[in-house]
Amino acid sequence: MDTVPADGLLAASWLLIALPLAGAAVLLLGGRRTDRWGHLLGTGTVVAAFVLGLLCTFALDGRQVDVDLFTFAATGSLDVQAGLLYDPLSAVFVLLITGVGALIHVYSIGYMAHDPRRRRFFAYLNLFIAAMLLLVLADNFVALYVGWEGVGLASYLLIAFWHERPSAATAAKKAFIMNRVGDVGLALAIFVMFAQLGTVTFEGVFGSVGVLAGGTVTAIGLLLLLGACGKSGQFPLQAWLPDAMEGPTPVSALIHAATMVTAGVYLIARSAPIYDQTPTARAVVLAVGAVTLMIGAIAGCAQDDIKKVLAYSTVSQIGYMFLAVGLGPAGYVAALAHLLTHGFFKAGLFLGAGSVMHAMNDSVDMRRYGGLASKMKVTFVTFGLGYLALIGFPFLSGFYSKDAIIEAAFDRGDGWGYVLGAVAILAAGLTAFYMTRLMLLTFGGRPRWEDGVHPHESPSVMTVPMIVLAVGSVLAGFLLVVAFPLEEWLAPVFGEPEGAEHVVAPLVVSVLVTLVMVLGAGTAWLFVGRREVPLTAPVRVSPVVRAARRALYADTVNESLFMRPGQWLTRALVFVDNRGVDGAVNGLAATLGGSSSRLGRAQTGFVRSYALSMLGGAVVVAGALLAVTAG
Amino acid sequence: MSLTHYLVLAAILFTIGAVGVLVRRNAIVVFMCIELMLNSVNLTLVTFARASGTLDGQIMAFFVMVVAAAEVVVGLAIIMSIYRTRRSASVDDANLLKY
């Protein structure tokens, strides 16, 4: 890629990161003094970053701009320059992060209005925005890693925001630890790059990756994928994401739906030159995507917790994106288009879920919802639009972006292409099923509310962001695929779009997907819509439902394969430490102490016995001297 | 009178002294036995000085006498003070210095 030095406005693009970071610093260091206006400052910095990002993107003009900042670390042969790479790909992410981020900040003003720690919440959100922008703007892998860890930290802090709830504290720990597994992969990938290529900048690595042996490139690709899987909640590290819903709902919308969890897709798309060299790693990406999108879709069908359904839906949709980036150049743009539309409609859905929870005294059990459509009209309409966009209702955003991925899968042309396409279509049907079920349980049917629940529409500070996101959910797909093709905008990064031959005509795919979608939605109506919903989950259900309720036993597998052996290992180590190491030290001390007190008995206090021992000693010395001189 | 006679006498005196220190309980007697051992050593020193025709051994013997005199002064003072407090001159009664 050919980058040009930054000029004009773009030279100030570091402000994008600095503004939210400064906001976080002021709110965290300012303490209670900032309680009164902290949420306004937090929102203001992100809105300012959004405006700046918009201006920068207009000034970009299809170039790839490098912004040199300072020397981050210069040690011997490792010279890391902190710099930003502002290119069409990062610009897309900057707009998504700051745009959706700003809306969610506004929403949080209302959502967190009664929380005594609202200022701290906004500080963490600002910290997240800053770290996420660093992640997507970095021009080298080390700076990317700093952002990568930063969003992990912000995610941890925000999941555990209500840390007085044990479930939230545990979920945060789980998210942090499972992310750490992935982060080790990313760190190792960076180590391998430095060891083999001597550089960690995108330009240097991508420019010289061709000279590496195939095995090394595959190793880098797989390690990067491990990092991406951890951050994006992909198989086999998907189990943390649904638990992360313990955090406040705006956090779920921003971090665990729209932005942070898509960092893995960004990483793989950004590392396209590496994956171009290694079909093996790319095939693994494909497999991970396909497996995850099925796991997410199946598990989503059996959850009763509204946020868990959306979380498994997120897992599944990011699986689509992984599938797409695994397809190679044909899929990158489709993946990013889906990432953007998903950012809109899933953030909107989560905000809607938050609004519903607000009305239902923070209950998340859909079996106790029902009949909310008439009580919460704005929420119902915005949520409904997000729902239609997600299941791929024709001409809404999910329709365009999901179809593009399914087409790209078929366009592989081989047998696997058909398998992947079929999996993606099947998952689209499941998506329609679980989302329709969610809609029917929440907004349809008769009220099944708990005592003392009086649903009411949320204040406008919450509904306005929902409306904006709903409009985005409707229009984003059309805008990104048809009106202003993302393909052309991203051409400087991924190359000019090729007019590839379609194996299956796009119209056929669209009709097929729509049919399956209608089928899924109809099945949901058969199961949920037309009969009375039990207030507690039925116990006598088929093994399939039982498996889906427990997310295909992901937690069980993790616990029996990793957690228990880990506990055994730590217990063994504690035993070795207590008995072995401590035992040796304590034993030595006890032996010395015992023998000295036993030797002390020889000190009888009788002068004559001392004299005898002196005499004995003198005799021994004299005898030894004699023996030596005579011998 | 050959060299051997003196040395044998010195050895006998030293042995009597050593055995006396070990077996007797009276501090005064133990003290006298120590003097006996010192003087047997003096005798040895003088004997060898005479045999080798130098004065080194005799000078050494004078030193021993001087040190022994000083030691007697200190030692008898200690014995006196122990006797005053314990009404006993037995070395086995002064047995507090132990573990």
Interface residues (C-beta under 8 A of the other chain):
Chain A: S597 G600 R601 Q603 T604 G605 F606 V607 R608 A611 L612 L615
Chain B: A18 V21 L22 V23 R25 V30 V91 D92 A94 N95 L96 L97 K98 Y99
